[in-house]
Amino acid sequence: MTKNSRKKNIVLSPVVKWVGGKRQLLSDIVPLIPKTFSTYVEPFVGGGSVLFWILQRFPNIKRAVINDINPKLINTYQVVKDNSDELIACLHTLEDDYLPLNQEDRTAYFLGRRKQFNTSNLSCIEYAALFIFLNKTCFNGLYRENAKGLFNVPHGRYAKPMICNEETIRADAELLQRVEIMNNDFAATEVF
């Protein structure tokens, strides 16, 4: 097996963990995918595990469209696609600040970043970095907002979370170059 053929068999990890993710269901989903098609549309992208699997195995797709109603998730995909180097730098800073801390200080750091995410006027890159950081360090990697639209998941207890997976971000960024990213209600996801 050559190095390139091994790479094609790797299923990339999505940048974020998402409730309802399909990664564990890929073995059930794959047989249902047509052998050839030219357009792929995912109106509820979430973590995107099916998207990344399809983009790796169908390099000749003429059009791929993803959508989600969550603007913070969609911002993260757009930043991964367009600004991966800057995102990686921000994530490394967060990781370097967070990992050496003890559990109590990690919780305080997490809560400070969560407050910043909810109340600060940040650049799209900073929002994406905090979105990924919070996703990797919160309880069970959940994303949940309260009635005021504020992210409110508590801190998780991971010994050494992978906050900046540079390889995944770069590989996902390359695949996302072929994708139109939308932020609509699913019913408004017009592709034709």
Secondary structure by P-SEA (a helix, b strand, c coil): ccaaaaaaacccccccccccccccaaaaaaaaccccccbbbbccccccaaaaaaaaacccccbbbbbbccaaaaaaaaaaaccaaaaaaaaaaaaaacccccaaaaaaaaaaaaaaaccccccaaaaaaaaaaaaaccccbbbbbcccccccccccccccccccaaaaaaaaaaaaccbbbbbccccccccc
